[in-house]
C-alpha cells in the first residue's frame, strides 16, 4: 500500500478522534477536578495539576 499525504492525514484524523473519544469516556468515569483535588490533598500535585516529584 502506497502511503500518500491524504492517507496519512486520514489516519492521523482517525487516531485523533479515537483518542478524543477515549479521553471523554475517561473524564465521564473519573471527573478530572475531584481527581486533582485528591492528589493535592496527598501532596502529589499542585492546584494547577503540576506533578510534584
C-alpha positions in Angstrom: 0.0 0.0 0.0 1.4 3.3 -1.0 1.2 6.0 1.7 0.1 9.3 0.2 -0.3 12.5 2.2 -4.0 12.0 2.1 -3.8 8.5 3.5 -1.5 9.7 6.3 -3.8 12.7 7.1 -6.8 10.5 7.2 -5.1 8.0 9.6 -4.0 10.9 11.8 -7.5 12.3 12.0 -8.9 8.9 12.8 -6.4 8.3 15.6 -7.1 11.8 16.9 -10.8 11.1 17.0 -10.3 7.8 18.8 -8.0 9.4 21.4 -10.5 12.3 22.0 -13.4 9.8 22.4 -11.3 7.7 24.9 -10.5 10.9 26.9 -14.2 11.9 27.0 -15.1 8.4 28.3 -12.4 8.5 30.9 -13.5 12.0 32.0 -17.0 10.8 32.4 -15.9 7.9 34.6 -13.4 9.9 36.6 -14.1 13.6 36.7 -10.7 15.4 36.5 -11.2 18.2 39.1 -12.0 16.0 42.0 -9.1 13.7 41.0 -6.7 16.7 41.1 -8.2 17.8 44.4 -7.5 14.3 45.8 -3.9 14.4 44.6 -3.4 17.9 46.1 -4.5 16.6 49.5 -1.9 13.8 49.2 0.7 16.5 48.2 1.2 14.7 44.9 0.3 17.7 42.6 -0.3 21.4 42.9 -3.7 23.0 42.3 -2.5 23.7 38.7 -2.2 19.9 38.2 1.6 20.0 38.2 3.1 16.7 39.4 5.4 17.0 42.4 8.3 14.6 42.1 
